[in-house]
């Protein structure tokens, strides 16, 4: 399968590195949502659940179910949710 995928990528004119960087696994795992959120000021969402869609925070609520409900995402889109800590923390 690797050979077939490599052959398809090489014949399509797309580099292997680019194909991997835009992989389905990264898109569906929330990788890009986390990357977009890093460095953002989330202080107004402290202690709340946020729902991110299309590089936007579409809803926030203290209750997870309410946050997902308020987001009104299309039914085929899995929500990316994250709880913003109450207090700022330092990751080492």
C-alpha positions, 0 to 999 in steps of 0.5 A, spaced: 500 500 500 505 504 501 508 503 494 501 505 491 500 511 495 507 513 493 506 512 486 499 516 486 503 522 490 509 522 485 505 522 479 500 527 481 506 532 482 505 533 490 511 532 494 511 526 499 512 531 505 506 536 503 502 530 502 503 527 509 503 534 512 495 535 509 494 528 511 487 525 513 489 523 520 492 530 522 485 533 519 481 529 523 485 528 530 484 536 531 491 537 530 490 544 526 485 546 531 490 545 537 495 548 532 491 554 531 489 555 538 496 555 541 498 562 543 491 565 543 488 569 549 483 564 552 482 568 558 475 570 557 473 562 556 477 560 563 473 554 566 469 553 560 468 548 554 470 551 547 468 548 541 472 550 535 470 549 527 474 552 521 479 556 525 473 559 530 471 558 537 463 557 535 461 556 542 463 556 549 459 554 556 460 551 562 457 544 561 460 540 555 453 538 552 451 545 552 457 548 548 456 542 543 449 544 542 450 551 542 455 550 536 450 548 531 455 544 527 453 540 521 451 533 523 457 530 519 462 534 523 465 531 529 466 537 534 473 539 537 472 541 544 477 543 549 476 545 556 480 551 558 483 551 565 480 555 570 487 558 572 493 559 567 498 553 567 505 552 565 507 546 560 514 544 561 
